C-alpha cells in the first residue's frame, strides 16, 4: 500500500484561508528579533504566512495581522519587500 504524504497547510494572515505552505510567502521574526522574508521556508524563528496577492497583503497591513502574529512592529521596508516580491 502506498503511503499518502500530507501536504502542510498554513493560514494566510490577510484572507484567513488555508492554503498549501509552498503557495504562501513566509515572513519570519528571527530569534534576534529582526523581521525578514523567508523564501526557503526553512529559516528559524516565528513565521507568519501571506498569499502572494497584493490584496491579501493590503488586508494584513490594514488589520495589523503580521504585527499581532509576530508580536513586533513591522517596518515599512518589509511591507515594500513583500509588495516587490509579489509584483516581480
N, CA, C and O atoms as a Maestro MAE file, in Angstrom:
{
 s_m_m2io_version
 :::
 2.0.0
}

f_m_ct {
 s_m_title
 :::
 protein
 m_atom[352] {
  # First column is atom index #
  i_m_mmod_type
  r_m_x_coord
  r_m_y_coord
  r_m_z_coord
  i_m_residue_number
  s_m_chain_name
  s_m_pdb_residue_name
  s_m_pdb_atom_name
  i_m_atomic_number
  :::
  1 25 0.832 -1.187 0.000 1 A "UNK " " N  " 7
  2 3 0.000 0.000 0.000 1 A "UNK " " CA " 6
  3 2 0.879 1.253 0.000 1 A "UNK " " C  " 6
  4 15 1.834 1.353 0.770 1 A "UNK " " O  " 8
  5 25 0.546 2.201 -0.868 2 A "UNK " " N  " 7
  6 3 1.349 3.409 -0.987 2 A "UNK " " CA " 6
  7 2 0.955 4.424 0.086 2 A "UNK " " C  " 6
  8 15 -0.225 4.672 0.336 2 A "UNK " " O  " 8
  9 25 1.985 5.003 0.711 3 A "UNK " " N  " 7
  10 3 1.741 5.977 1.775 3 A "UNK " " CA " 6
  11 2 1.448 7.341 1.152 3 A "UNK " " C  " 6
  12 15 2.206 7.818 0.307 3 A "UNK " " O  " 8
  13 25 0.370 7.951 1.561 4 A "UNK " " N  " 7
  14 3 -0.004 9.262 1.043 4 A "UNK " " CA " 6
  15 2 0.613 10.338 1.928 4 A "UNK " " C  " 6
  16 15 0.370 10.385 3.134 4 A "UNK " " O  " 8
  17 25 1.420 11.208 1.304 5 A "UNK " " N  " 7
  18 3 2.062 12.293 2.057 5 A "UNK " " CA " 6
  19 2 1.074 13.419 2.294 5 A "UNK " " C  " 6
  20 15 0.353 13.835 1.387 5 A "UNK " " O  " 8
  21 25 1.050 13.904 3.519 6 A "UNK " " N  " 7
  22 3 0.181 15.021 3.849 6 A "UNK " " CA " 6
  23 2 0.864 16.320 3.435 6 A "UNK " " C  " 6
  24 15 2.035 16.532 3.749 6 A "UNK " " O  " 8
  25 25 0.150 17.176 2.742 7 A "UNK " " N  " 7
  26 3 0.712 18.453 2.318 7 A "UNK " " CA " 6
  27 2 0.477 19.474 3.425 7 A "UNK " " C  " 6
  28 15 -0.659 19.700 3.842 7 A "UNK " " O  " 8
  29 25 1.583 20.101 3.908 8 A "UNK " " N  " 7
  30 3 1.415 21.054 5.005 8 A "UNK " " CA " 6
  31 2 0.561 22.257 4.582 8 A "UNK " " C  " 6
  32 15 0.760 22.824 3.508 8 A "UNK " " O  " 8
  33 25 -0.386 22.632 5.441 9 A "UNK " " N  " 7
  34 3 -1.274 23.764 5.179 9 A "UNK " " CA " 6
  35 2 -0.965 24.881 6.173 9 A "UNK " " C  " 6
  36 15 -0.636 24.623 7.331 9 A "UNK " " O  " 8
  37 25 -1.075 26.118 5.709 10 A "UNK " " N  " 7
  38 3 -0.900 27.280 6.574 10 A "UNK " " CA " 6
  39 2 -1.997 28.285 6.261 10 A "UNK " " C  " 6
  40 15 -2.582 28.272 5.178 10 A "UNK " " O  " 8
  41 25 -2.268 29.162 7.232 11 A "UNK " " N  " 7
  42 3 -3.319 30.149 7.046 11 A "UNK " " CA " 6
  43 2 -2.724 31.508 6.686 11 A "UNK " " C  " 6
  44 15 -1.796 31.984 7.341 11 A "UNK " " O  " 8
  45 25 -3.264 32.120 5.647 12 A "UNK " " N  " 7
  46 3 -2.846 33.459 5.239 12 A "UNK " " CA " 6
  47 2 -3.357 34.452 6.282 12 A "UNK " " C  " 6
  48 15 -4.523 34.397 6.674 12 A "UNK " " O  " 8
  49 25 -2.482 35.364 6.734 13 A "UNK " " N  " 7
  50 3 -2.909 36.337 7.744 13 A "UNK " " CA " 6
  51 2 -3.798 37.426 7.143 13 A "UNK " " C  " 6
  52 15 -4.465 38.155 7.877 13 A "UNK " " O  " 8
  53 25 -3.812 37.539 5.817 14 A "UNK " " N  " 7
  54 3 -4.647 38.542 5.155 14 A "UNK " " CA " 6
  55 2 -6.069 38.072 4.951 14 A "UNK " " C  " 6
  56 15 -7.008 38.675 5.470 14 A "UNK " " O  " 8
  57 25 -6.237 36.977 4.182 15 A "UNK " " N  " 7
  58 3 -7.590 36.499 3.841 15 A "UNK " " CA " 6
  59 2 -8.079 35.383 4.769 15 A "UNK " " C  " 6
  60 15 -9.239 34.976 4.695 15 A "UNK " " O  " 8
  61 25 -7.190 34.888 5.645 16 A "UNK " " N  " 7
  62 3 -7.521 33.857 6.641 16 A "UNK " " CA " 6
  63 2 -7.950 32.515 6.027 16 A "UNK " " C  " 6
  64 15 -8.665 31.748 6.671 16 A "UNK " " O  " 8
  65 25 -7.525 32.228 4.796 17 A "UNK " " N  " 7
  66 3 -7.847 30.929 4.195 17 A "UNK " " CA " 6
  67 2 -6.647 30.001 4.305 17 A "UNK " " C  " 6
  68 15 -5.499 30.445 4.296 17 A "UNK " " O  " 8
  69 25 -6.927 28.706 4.409 18 A "UNK " " N  " 7
  70 3 -5.873 27.705 4.492 18 A "UNK " " CA " 6
  71 2 -5.405 27.367 3.082 18 A "UNK " " C  " 6
  72 15 -6.218 27.097 2.198 18 A "UNK " " O  " 8
  73 25 -4.086 27.382 2.879 19 A "UNK " " N  " 7
  74 3 -3.509 27.051 1.583 19 A "UNK " " CA " 6
  75 2 -2.261 26.221 1.801 19 A "UNK " " C  " 6
  76 15 -1.765 26.101 2.921 19 A "UNK " " O  " 8
  77 25 -1.753 25.640 0.702 20 A "UNK " " N  " 7
  78 3 -0.503 24.889 0.793 20 A "UNK " " CA " 6
  79 2 0.613 25.825 1.226 20 A "UNK " " C  " 6
  80 15 0.695 26.968 0.776 20 A "UNK " " O  " 8
  81 25 1.464 25.325 2.099 21 A "UNK " " N  " 7
  82 3 2.581 26.107 2.627 21 A "UNK " " CA " 6
  83 2 3.440 26.689 1.503 21 A "UNK " " C  " 6
  84 15 3.868 27.841 1.573 21 A "UNK " " O  " 8
  85 25 3.689 25.883 0.467 22 A "UNK " " N  " 7
  86 3 4.544 26.316 -0.651 22 A "UNK " " CA " 6
  87 2 3.950 27.473 -1.449 22 A "UNK " " C  " 6
  88 15 4.683 28.228 -2.088 22 A "UNK " " O  " 8
  89 25 2.615 27.616 -1.414 23 A "UNK " " N  " 7
  90 3 1.939 28.654 -2.197 23 A "UNK " " CA " 6
  91 2 1.949 30.012 -1.488 23 A "UNK " " C  " 6
  92 15 1.518 31.012 -2.062 23 A "UNK " " O  " 8
  93 25 2.437 30.051 -0.250 24 A "UNK " " N  " 7
  94 3 2.413 31.286 0.529 24 A "UNK " " CA " 6
  95 2 3.817 31.855 0.723 24 A "UNK " " C  " 6
  96 15 4.814 31.148 0.574 24 A "UNK " " O  " 8
  97 25 3.877 33.142 1.056 25 A "UNK " " N  " 7
  98 3 5.154 33.802 1.358 25 A "UNK " " CA " 6
  99 2 5.280 33.860 2.874 25 A "UNK " " C  " 6
  100 15 4.341 34.249 3.568 25 A "UNK " " O  " 8
  101 25 6.453 33.468 3.385 26 A "UNK " " N  " 7
  102 3 6.673 33.426 4.835 26 A "UNK " " CA " 6
  103 2 7.455 34.654 5.294 26 A "UNK " " C  " 6
  104 15 8.472 35.017 4.702 26 A "UNK " " O  " 8
  105 25 6.965 35.283 6.354 27 A "UNK " " N  " 7
  106 3 7.656 36.399 6.996 27 A "UNK " " CA " 6
  107 2 8.089 35.889 8.359 27 A "UNK " " C  " 6
  108 15 7.276 35.346 9.107 27 A "UNK " " O  " 8
  109 25 9.372 36.060 8.690 28 A "UNK " " N  " 7
  110 3 9.928 35.470 9.914 28 A "UNK " " CA " 6
  111 2 10.468 36.517 10.869 28 A "UNK " " C  " 6
  112 15 11.119 37.483 10.470 28 A "UNK " " O  " 8
  113 25 10.174 36.295 12.156 29 A "UNK " " N  " 7
  114 3 10.840 37.062 13.213 29 A "UNK " " CA " 6
  115 2 11.934 36.140 13.739 29 A "UNK " " C  " 6
  116 15 11.646 35.130 14.381 29 A "UNK " " O  " 8
  117 25 13.178 36.488 13.468 30 A "UNK " " N  " 7
  118 3 14.302 35.637 13.866 30 A "UNK " " CA " 6
  119 2 14.478 35.673 15.383 30 A "UNK " " C  " 6
  120 15 13.943 36.557 16.052 30 A "UNK " " O  " 8
  121 25 15.231 34.706 15.925 31 A "UNK " " N  " 7
  122 3 15.476 34.718 17.372 31 A "UNK " " CA " 6
  123 2 16.130 36.028 17.850 31 A "UNK " " C  " 6
  124 15 16.007 36.390 19.020 31 A "UNK " " O  " 8
  125 25 16.828 36.739 16.936 32 A "UNK " " N  " 7
  126 3 17.453 38.026 17.288 32 A "UNK " " CA " 6
  127 2 16.438 39.164 17.256 32 A "UNK " " C  " 6
  128 15 16.741 40.281 17.677 32 A "UNK " " O  " 8
  129 25 15.227 38.882 16.756 33 A "UNK " " N  " 7
  130 3 14.175 39.893 16.743 33 A "UNK " " CA " 6
  131 2 14.029 40.673 15.445 33 A "UNK " " C  " 6
  132 15 13.224 41.601 15.367 33 A "UNK " " O  " 8
  133 25 14.813 40.300 14.406 34 A "UNK " " N  " 7
  134 3 14.660 41.038 13.148 34 A "UNK " " CA " 6
  135 2 13.625 40.368 12.256 34 A "UNK " " C  " 6
  136 15 13.409 39.159 12.338 34 A "UNK " " O  " 8
  137 25 12.989 41.162 11.405 35 A "UNK " " N  " 7
  138 3 11.943 40.673 10.516 35 A "UNK " " CA " 6
  139 2 12.532 40.502 9.117 35 A "UNK " " C  " 6
  140 15 13.080 41.444 8.546 35 A "UNK " " O  " 8
  141 25 12.413 39.286 8.570 36 A "UNK " " N  " 7
  142 3 12.954 39.007 7.231 36 A "UNK " " CA " 6
  143 2 11.954 38.191 6.414 36 A "UNK " " C  " 6
  144 15 11.103 37.491 6.961 36 A "UNK " " O  " 8
  145 25 12.080 38.300 5.091 37 A "UNK " " N  " 7
  146 3 11.287 37.467 4.195 37 A "UNK " " CA " 6
  147 2 12.024 36.148 4.046 37 A "UNK " " C  " 6
  148 15 13.231 36.126 3.809 37 A "UNK " " O  " 8
  149 25 11.298 35.056 4.185 38 A "UNK " " N  " 7
  150 3 11.903 33.732 4.095 38 A "UNK " " CA " 6
  151 2 11.420 33.046 2.827 38 A "UNK " " C  " 6
  152 15 10.306 32.526 2.774 38 A "UNK " " O  " 8
  153 25 12.270 33.050 1.810 39 A "UNK " " N  " 7
  154 3 11.890 32.432 0.545 39 A "UNK " " CA " 6
  155 2 12.077 30.920 0.570 39 A "UNK " " C  " 6
  156 15 11.441 30.204 -0.204 39 A "UNK " " O  " 8
  157 25 12.951 30.425 1.460 40 A "UNK " " N  " 7
  158 3 13.204 28.985 1.525 40 A "UNK " " CA " 6
  159 2 12.197 28.263 2.411 40 A "UNK " " C  " 6
  160 15 11.947 27.072 2.224 40 A "UNK " " O  " 8
  161 25 11.616 28.978 3.375 41 A "UNK " " N  " 7
  162 3 10.683 28.361 4.310 41 A "UNK " " CA " 6
  163 2 11.389 27.577 5.398 41 A "UNK " " C  " 6
  164 15 10.759 26.796 6.111 41 A "UNK " " O  " 8
  165 25 12.717 27.782 5.535 42 A "UNK " " N  " 7
  166 3 13.492 26.999 6.491 42 A "UNK " " CA " 6
  167 2 14.204 27.839 7.553 42 A "UNK " " C  " 6
  168 15 14.865 27.279 8.428 42 A "UNK " " O  " 8
  169 25 14.086 29.156 7.496 43 A "UNK " " N  " 7
  170 3 14.751 29.995 8.488 43 A "UNK " " CA " 6
  171 2 14.145 29.738 9.860 43 A "UNK " " C  " 6
  172 15 12.951 29.465 9.985 43 A "UNK " " O  " 8
  173 25 14.989 29.831 10.895 44 A "UNK " " N  " 7
  174 3 14.464 29.589 12.236 44 A "UNK " " CA " 6
  175 2 13.811 30.865 12.755 44 A "UNK " " C  " 6
  176 15 14.239 31.976 12.443 44 A "UNK " " O  " 8
  177 25 12.788 30.679 13.537 45 A "UNK " " N  " 7
  178 3 12.082 31.809 14.113 45 A "UNK " " CA " 6
  179 2 10.584 31.657 13.941 45 A "UNK " " C  " 6
  180 15 10.105 30.667 13.388 45 A "UNK " " O  " 8
  181 25 9.847 32.656 14.426 46 A "UNK " " N  " 7
  182 3 8.385 32.666 14.364 46 A "UNK " " CA " 6
  183 2 7.956 33.113 12.978 46 A "UNK " " C  " 6
  184 15 8.378 34.167 12.502 46 A "UNK " " O  " 8
  185 25 7.117 32.314 12.329 47 A "UNK " " N  " 7
  186 3 6.702 32.622 10.965 47 A "UNK " " CA " 6
  187 2 5.241 33.000 10.850 47 A "UNK " " C  " 6
  188 15 4.393 32.535 11.611 47 A "UNK " " O  " 8
  189 25 4.969 33.858 9.877 48 A "UNK " " N  " 7
  190 3 3.593 34.208 9.515 48 A "UNK " " CA " 6
  191 2 3.522 34.093 7.999 48 A "UNK " " C  " 6
  192 15 4.504 34.356 7.304 48 A "UNK " " O  " 8
  193 25 2.376 33.706 7.496 49 A "UNK " " N  " 7
  194 3 2.240 33.463 6.060 49 A "UNK " " CA " 6
  195 2 1.236 34.407 5.430 49 A "UNK " " C  " 6
  196 15 0.228 34.762 6.041 49 A "UNK " " O  " 8
  197 25 1.526 34.813 4.189 50 A "UNK " " N  " 7
  198 3 0.616 35.677 3.445 50 A "UNK " " CA " 6
  199 2 0.583 35.209 1.985 50 A "UNK " " C  " 6
  200 15 1.604 34.808 1.427 50 A "UNK " " O  " 8
  201 25 -0.607 35.268 1.380 51 A "UNK " " N  " 7
  202 3 -0.759 34.887 -0.031 51 A "UNK " " CA " 6
  203 2 0.076 35.820 -0.908 51 A "UNK " " C  " 6
  204 15 0.277 36.982 -0.555 51 A "UNK " " O  " 8
  205 25 0.561 35.325 -2.038 52 A "UNK " " N  " 7
  206 3 1.299 36.211 -2.959 52 A "UNK " " CA " 6
  207 2 0.328 37.081 -3.752 52 A "UNK " " C  " 6
  208 15 0.432 37.182 -4.974 52 A "UNK " " O  " 8
  209 25 -0.613 37.707 -3.051 53 A "UNK " " N  " 7
  210 3 -1.647 38.533 -3.658 53 A "UNK " " CA " 6
  211 2 -1.639 39.902 -2.980 53 A "UNK " " C  " 6
  212 15 -1.800 39.990 -1.763 53 A "UNK " " O  " 8
  213 25 -1.453 40.972 -3.758 54 A "UNK " " N  " 7
  214 3 -1.390 42.314 -3.163 54 A "UNK " " CA " 6
  215 2 -2.609 42.661 -2.298 54 A "UNK " " C  " 6
  216 15 -2.481 43.409 -1.329 54 A "UNK " " O  " 8
  217 25 -3.786 42.127 -2.639 55 A "UNK " " N  " 7
  218 3 -4.988 42.396 -1.843 55 A "UNK " " CA " 6
  219 2 -4.868 41.801 -0.441 55 A "UNK " " C  " 6
  220 15 -5.253 42.433 0.542 55 A "UNK " " O  " 8
  221 25 -4.330 40.584 -0.356 56 A "UNK " " N  " 7
  222 3 -4.144 39.942 0.962 56 A "UNK " " CA " 6
  223 2 -3.144 40.737 1.796 56 A "UNK " " C  " 6
  224 15 -3.330 40.917 3.000 56 A "UNK " " O  " 8
  225 25 -2.088 41.209 1.149 57 A "UNK " " N  " 7
  226 3 -1.077 41.991 1.858 57 A "UNK " " CA " 6
  227 2 -1.681 43.292 2.372 57 A "UNK " " C  " 6
  228 15 -1.407 43.718 3.494 57 A "UNK " " O  " 8
  229 25 -2.512 43.922 1.532 58 A "UNK " " N  " 7
  230 3 -3.159 45.177 1.923 58 A "UNK " " CA " 6
  231 2 -4.061 44.948 3.136 58 A "UNK " " C  " 6
  232 15 -4.088 45.755 4.066 58 A "UNK " " O  " 8
  233 25 -4.801 43.830 3.111 59 A "UNK " " N  " 7
  234 3 -5.699 43.491 4.212 59 A "UNK " " CA " 6
  235 2 -4.905 43.204 5.494 59 A "UNK " " C  " 6
  236 15 -5.276 43.653 6.578 59 A "UNK " " O  " 8
  237 25 -3.802 42.445 5.351 60 A "UNK " " N  " 7
  238 3 -2.971 42.109 6.516 60 A "UNK " " CA " 6
  239 2 -2.344 43.370 7.112 60 A "UNK " " C  " 6
  240 15 -2.224 43.500 8.330 60 A "UNK " " O  " 8
  241 25 -1.947 44.295 6.234 61 A "UNK " " N  " 7
  242 3 -1.331 45.550 6.666 61 A "UNK " " CA " 6
  243 2 -2.349 46.407 7.424 61 A "UNK " " C  " 6
  244 15 -2.041 46.980 8.469 61 A "UNK " " O  " 8
  245 25 -3.562 46.485 6.878 62 A "UNK " " N  " 7
  246 3 -4.621 47.301 7.471 62 A "UNK " " CA " 6
  247 2 -5.037 46.770 8.853 62 A "UNK " " C  " 6
  248 15 -5.236 47.543 9.791 62 A "UNK " " O  " 8
  249 25 -5.165 45.436 8.961 63 A "UNK " " N  " 7
  250 3 -5.603 44.841 10.226 63 A "UNK " " CA " 6
  251 2 -4.437 44.603 11.193 63 A "UNK " " C  " 6
  252 15 -4.636 44.119 12.308 63 A "UNK " " O  " 8
  253 25 -3.230 44.944 10.758 64 A "UNK " " N  " 7
  254 3 -2.011 44.746 11.549 64 A "UNK " " CA " 6
  255 2 -1.831 43.282 11.966 64 A "UNK " " C  " 6
  256 15 -1.326 42.989 13.050 64 A "UNK " " O  " 8
  257 25 -2.252 42.375 11.089 65 A "UNK " " N  " 7
  258 3 -2.204 40.937 11.380 65 A "UNK " " CA " 6
  259 2 -0.774 40.428 11.569 65 A "UNK " " C  " 6
  260 15 -0.518 39.626 12.467 65 A "UNK " " O  " 8
  261 25 0.162 40.890 10.726 66 A "UNK " " N  " 7
  262 3 1.555 40.447 10.868 66 A "UNK " " CA " 6
  263 2 2.130 40.879 12.216 66 A "UNK " " C  " 6
  264 15 2.834 40.114 12.876 66 A "UNK " " O  " 8
  265 25 1.820 42.123 12.619 67 A "UNK " " N  " 7
  266 3 2.294 42.613 13.921 67 A "UNK " " CA " 6
  267 2 1.781 41.736 15.051 67 A "UNK " " C  " 6
  268 15 2.520 41.409 15.980 67 A "UNK " " O  " 8
  269 25 0.495 41.351 14.963 68 A "UNK " " N  " 7
  270 3 -0.105 40.517 16.016 68 A "UNK " " CA " 6
  271 2 0.540 39.139 16.074 68 A "UNK " " C  " 6
  272 15 0.894 38.655 17.149 68 A "UNK " " O  " 8
  273 25 0.690 38.513 14.917 69 A "UNK " " N  " 7
  274 3 1.235 37.157 14.875 69 A "UNK " " CA " 6
  275 2 2.694 37.133 15.330 69 A "UNK " " C  " 6
  276 15 3.092 36.261 16.103 69 A "UNK " " O  " 8
  277 25 3.489 38.089 14.850 70 A "UNK " " N  " 7
  278 3 4.923 38.094 15.169 70 A "UNK " " CA " 6
  279 2 5.246 38.865 16.451 70 A "UNK " " C  " 6
  280 15 6.388 38.865 16.911 70 A "UNK " " O  " 8
  281 25 4.228 39.523 17.027 71 A "UNK " " N  " 7
  282 3 4.374 40.267 18.285 71 A "UNK " " CA " 6
  283 2 5.477 41.313 18.231 71 A "UNK " " C  " 6
  284 15 6.256 41.459 19.173 71 A "UNK " " O  " 8
  285 25 5.537 42.049 17.102 72 A "UNK " " N  " 7
  286 3 6.552 43.085 16.928 72 A "UNK " " CA " 6
  287 2 6.068 44.051 15.844 72 A "UNK " " C  " 6
  288 15 5.282 43.667 14.978 72 A "UNK " " O  " 8
  289 25 6.533 45.303 15.888 73 A "UNK " " N  " 7
  290 3 6.170 46.275 14.853 73 A "UNK " " CA " 6
  291 2 6.883 45.900 13.553 73 A "UNK " " C  " 6
  292 15 8.066 45.560 13.559 73 A "UNK " " O  " 8
  293 25 6.156 45.967 12.450 74 A "UNK " " N  " 7
  294 3 6.729 45.599 11.154 74 A "UNK " " CA " 6
  295 2 7.194 46.867 10.432 74 A "UNK " " C  " 6
  296 15 6.390 47.766 10.190 74 A "UNK " " O  " 8
  297 25 8.498 46.949 10.083 75 A "UNK " " N  " 7
  298 3 8.994 48.124 9.367 75 A "UNK " " CA " 6
  299 2 8.387 48.231 7.964 75 A "UNK " " C  " 6
  300 15 8.047 47.221 7.347 75 A "UNK " " O  " 8
  301 25 8.255 49.462 7.470 76 A "UNK " " N  " 7
  302 3 7.684 49.698 6.143 76 A "UNK " " CA " 6
  303 2 8.450 48.957 5.051 76 A "UNK " " C  " 6
  304 15 7.847 48.474 4.092 76 A "UNK " " O  " 8
  305 25 9.786 48.860 5.189 77 A "UNK " " N  " 7
  306 3 10.575 48.206 4.131 77 A "UNK " " CA " 6
  307 2 10.245 46.721 3.997 77 A "UNK " " C  " 6
  308 15 10.438 46.146 2.925 77 A "UNK " " O  " 8
  309 25 9.762 46.101 5.042 78 A "UNK " " N  " 7
  310 3 9.336 44.692 4.948 78 A "UNK " " CA " 6
  311 2 8.086 44.602 4.083 78 A "UNK " " C  " 6
  312 15 7.977 43.734 3.217 78 A "UNK " " O  " 8
  313 25 7.134 45.522 4.334 79 A "UNK " " N  " 7
  314 3 5.934 45.551 3.510 79 A "UNK " " CA " 6
  315 2 6.291 45.851 2.058 79 A "UNK " " C  " 6
  316 15 5.723 45.262 1.139 79 A "UNK " " O  " 8
  317 25 7.238 46.773 1.855 80 A "UNK " " N  " 7
  318 3 7.679 47.105 0.492 80 A "UNK " " CA " 6
  319 2 8.331 45.905 -0.180 80 A "UNK " " C  " 6
  320 15 8.133 45.665 -1.371 80 A "UNK " " O  " 8
  321 25 9.116 45.148 0.599 81 A "UNK " " N  " 7
  322 3 9.765 43.944 0.084 81 A "UNK " " CA " 6
  323 2 8.752 42.889 -0.307 81 A "UNK " " C  " 6
  324 15 8.905 42.232 -1.337 81 A "UNK " " O  " 8
  325 25 7.722 42.720 0.502 82 A "UNK " " N  " 7
  326 3 6.656 41.776 0.188 82 A "UNK " " CA " 6
  327 2 5.943 42.197 -1.095 82 A "UNK " " C  " 6
  328 15 5.675 41.373 -1.970 82 A "UNK " " O  " 8
  329 25 5.638 43.498 -1.192 83 A "UNK " " N  " 7
  330 3 4.963 44.042 -2.368 83 A "UNK " " CA " 6
  331 2 5.801 43.787 -3.627 83 A "UNK " " C  " 6
  332 15 5.278 43.358 -4.655 83 A "UNK " " O  " 8
  333 25 7.098 44.054 -3.529 84 A "UNK " " N  " 7
  334 3 8.020 43.873 -4.671 84 A "UNK " " CA " 6
  335 2 8.091 42.397 -5.072 84 A "UNK " " C  " 6
  336 15 8.126 42.072 -6.259 84 A "UNK " " O  " 8
  337 25 8.111 41.510 -4.075 85 A "UNK " " N  " 7
  338 3 8.191 40.074 -4.346 85 A "UNK " " CA " 6
  339 2 6.928 39.590 -5.068 85 A "UNK " " C  " 6
  340 15 6.994 38.704 -5.920 85 A "UNK " " O  " 8
  341 25 5.787 40.176 -4.720 86 A "UNK " " N  " 7
  342 3 4.530 39.789 -5.358 86 A "UNK " " CA " 6
  343 2 4.445 40.296 -6.801 86 A "UNK " " C  " 6
  344 15 3.900 39.623 -7.676 86 A "UNK " " O  " 8
  345 25 4.983 41.473 -7.029 87 A "UNK " " N  " 7
  346 3 4.921 42.068 -8.366 87 A "UNK " " CA " 6
  347 2 5.992 41.500 -9.287 87 A "UNK " " C  " 6
  348 15 5.784 41.409 -10.497 87 A "UNK " " O  " 8
  349 25 7.136 41.118 -8.723 88 A "UNK " " N  " 7
  350 3 8.247 40.667 -9.556 88 A "UNK " " CA " 6
  351 2 8.337 39.200 -9.566 88 A "UNK " " C  " 6
  352 15 9.219 38.640 -10.218 88 A "UNK " " O  " 8
  :::
 }
 m_bond[351] {
  # First column is bond index #
  i_m_from
  i_m_to
  i_m_order
  :::
  1 1 2 1
  2 2 3 1
  3 3 4 2
  4 3 5 1
  5 5 6 1
  6 6 7 1
  7 7 8 2
  8 7 9 1
  9 9 10 1
  10 10 11 1
  11 11 12 2
  12 11 13 1
  13 13 14 1
  14 14 15 1
  15 15 16 2
  16 15 17 1
  17 17 18 1
  18 18 19 1
  19 19 20 2
  20 19 21 1
  21 21 22 1
  22 22 23 1
  23 23 24 2
  24 23 25 1
  25 25 26 1
  26 26 27 1
  27 27 28 2
  28 27 29 1
  29 29 30 1
  30 30 31 1
  31 31 32 2
  32 31 33 1
  33 33 34 1
  34 34 35 1
  35 35 36 2
  36 35 37 1
  37 37 38 1
  38 38 39 1
  39 39 40 2
  40 39 41 1
  41 41 42 1
  42 42 43 1
  43 43 44 2
  44 43 45 1
  45 45 46 1
  46 46 47 1
  47 47 48 2
  48 47 49 1
  49 49 50 1
  50 50 51 1
  51 51 52 2
  52 51 53 1
  53 53 54 1
  54 54 55 1
  55 55 56 2
  56 55 57 1
  57 57 58 1
  58 58 59 1
  59 59 60 2
  60 59 61 1
  61 61 62 1
  62 62 63 1
  63 63 64 2
  64 63 65 1
  65 65 66 1
  66 66 67 1
  67 67 68 2
  68 67 69 1
  69 69 70 1
  70 70 71 1
  71 71 72 2
  72 71 73 1
  73 73 74 1
  74 74 75 1
  75 75 76 2
  76 75 77 1
  77 77 78 1
  78 78 79 1
  79 79 80 2
  80 79 81 1
  81 81 82 1
  82 82 83 1
  83 83 84 2
  84 83 85 1
  85 85 86 1
  86 86 87 1
  87 87 88 2
  88 87 89 1
  89 89 90 1
  90 90 91 1
  91 91 92 2
  92 91 93 1
  93 93 94 1
  94 94 95 1
  95 95 96 2
  96 95 97 1
  97 97 98 1
  98 98 99 1
  99 99 100 2
  100 99 101 1
  101 101 102 1
  102 102 103 1
  103 103 104 2
  104 103 105 1
  105 105 106 1
  106 106 107 1
  107 107 108 2
  108 107 109 1
  109 109 110 1
  110 110 111 1
  111 111 112 2
  112 111 113 1
  113 113 114 1
  114 114 115 1
  115 115 116 2
  116 115 117 1
  117 117 118 1
  118 118 119 1
  119 119 120 2
  120 119 121 1
  121 121 122 1
  122 122 123 1
  123 123 124 2
  124 123 125 1
  125 125 126 1
  126 126 127 1
  127 127 128 2
  128 127 129 1
  129 129 130 1
  130 130 131 1
  131 131 132 2
  132 131 133 1
  133 133 134 1
  134 134 135 1
  135 135 136 2
  136 135 137 1
  137 137 138 1
  138 138 139 1
  139 139 140 2
  140 139 141 1
  141 141 142 1
  142 142 143 1
  143 143 144 2
  144 143 145 1
  145 145 146 1
  146 146 147 1
  147 147 148 2
  148 147 149 1
  149 149 150 1
  150 150 151 1
  151 151 152 2
  152 151 153 1
  153 153 154 1
  154 154 155 1
  155 155 156 2
  156 155 157 1
  157 157 158 1
  158 158 159 1
  159 159 160 2
  160 159 161 1
  161 161 162 1
  162 162 163 1
  163 163 164 2
  164 163 165 1
  165 165 166 1
  166 166 167 1
  167 167 168 2
  168 167 169 1
  169 169 170 1
  170 170 171 1
  171 171 172 2
  172 171 173 1
  173 173 174 1
  174 174 175 1
  175 175 176 2
  176 175 177 1
  177 177 178 1
  178 178 179 1
  179 179 180 2
  180 179 181 1
  181 181 182 1
  182 182 183 1
  183 183 184 2
  184 183 185 1
  185 185 186 1
  186 186 187 1
  187 187 188 2
  188 187 189 1
  189 189 190 1
  190 190 191 1
  191 191 192 2
  192 191 193 1
  193 193 194 1
  194 194 195 1
  195 195 196 2
  196 195 197 1
  197 197 198 1
  198 198 199 1
  199 199 200 2
  200 199 201 1
  201 201 202 1
  202 202 203 1
  203 203 204 2
  204 203 205 1
  205 205 206 1
  206 206 207 1
  207 207 208 2
  208 207 209 1
  209 209 210 1
  210 210 211 1
  211 211 212 2
  212 211 213 1
  213 213 214 1
  214 214 215 1
  215 215 216 2
  216 215 217 1
  217 217 218 1
  218 218 219 1
  219 219 220 2
  220 219 221 1
  221 221 222 1
  222 222 223 1
  223 223 224 2
  224 223 225 1
  225 225 226 1
  226 226 227 1
  227 227 228 2
  228 227 229 1
  229 229 230 1
  230 230 231 1
  231 231 232 2
  232 231 233 1
  233 233 234 1
  234 234 235 1
  235 235 236 2
  236 235 237 1
  237 237 238 1
  238 238 239 1
  239 239 240 2
  240 239 241 1
  241 241 242 1
  242 242 243 1
  243 243 244 2
  244 243 245 1
  245 245 246 1
  246 246 247 1
  247 247 248 2
  248 247 249 1
  249 249 250 1
  250 250 251 1
  251 251 252 2
  252 251 253 1
  253 253 254 1
  254 254 255 1
  255 255 256 2
  256 255 257 1
  257 257 258 1
  258 258 259 1
  259 259 260 2
  260 259 261 1
  261 261 262 1
  262 262 263 1
  263 263 264 2
  264 263 265 1
  265 265 266 1
  266 266 267 1
  267 267 268 2
  268 267 269 1
  269 269 270 1
  270 270 271 1
  271 271 272 2
  272 271 273 1
  273 273 274 1
  274 274 275 1
  275 275 276 2
  276 275 277 1
  277 277 278 1
  278 278 279 1
  279 279 280 2
  280 279 281 1
  281 281 282 1
  282 282 283 1
  283 283 284 2
  284 283 285 1
  285 285 286 1
  286 286 287 1
  287 287 288 2
  288 287 289 1
  289 289 290 1
  290 290 291 1
  291 291 292 2
  292 291 293 1
  293 293 294 1
  294 294 295 1
  295 295 296 2
  296 295 297 1
  297 297 298 1
  298 298 299 1
  299 299 300 2
  300 299 301 1
  301 301 302 1
  302 302 303 1
  303 303 304 2
  304 303 305 1
  305 305 306 1
  306 306 307 1
  307 307 308 2
  308 307 309 1
  309 309 310 1
  310 310 311 1
  311 311 312 2
  312 311 313 1
  313 313 314 1
  314 314 315 1
  315 315 316 2
  316 315 317 1
  317 317 318 1
  318 318 319 1
  319 319 320 2
  320 319 321 1
  321 321 322 1
  322 322 323 1
  323 323 324 2
  324 323 325 1
  325 325 326 1
  326 326 327 1
  327 327 328 2
  328 327 329 1
  329 329 330 1
  330 330 331 1
  331 331 332 2
  332 331 333 1
  333 333 334 1
  334 334 335 1
  335 335 336 2
  336 335 337 1
  337 337 338 1
  338 338 339 1
  339 339 340 2
  340 339 341 1
  341 341 342 1
  342 342 343 1
  343 343 344 2
  344 343 345 1
  345 345 346 1
  346 346 347 1
  347 347 348 2
  348 347 349 1
  349 349 350 1
  350 350 351 1
  351 351 352 2
  :::
 }
}
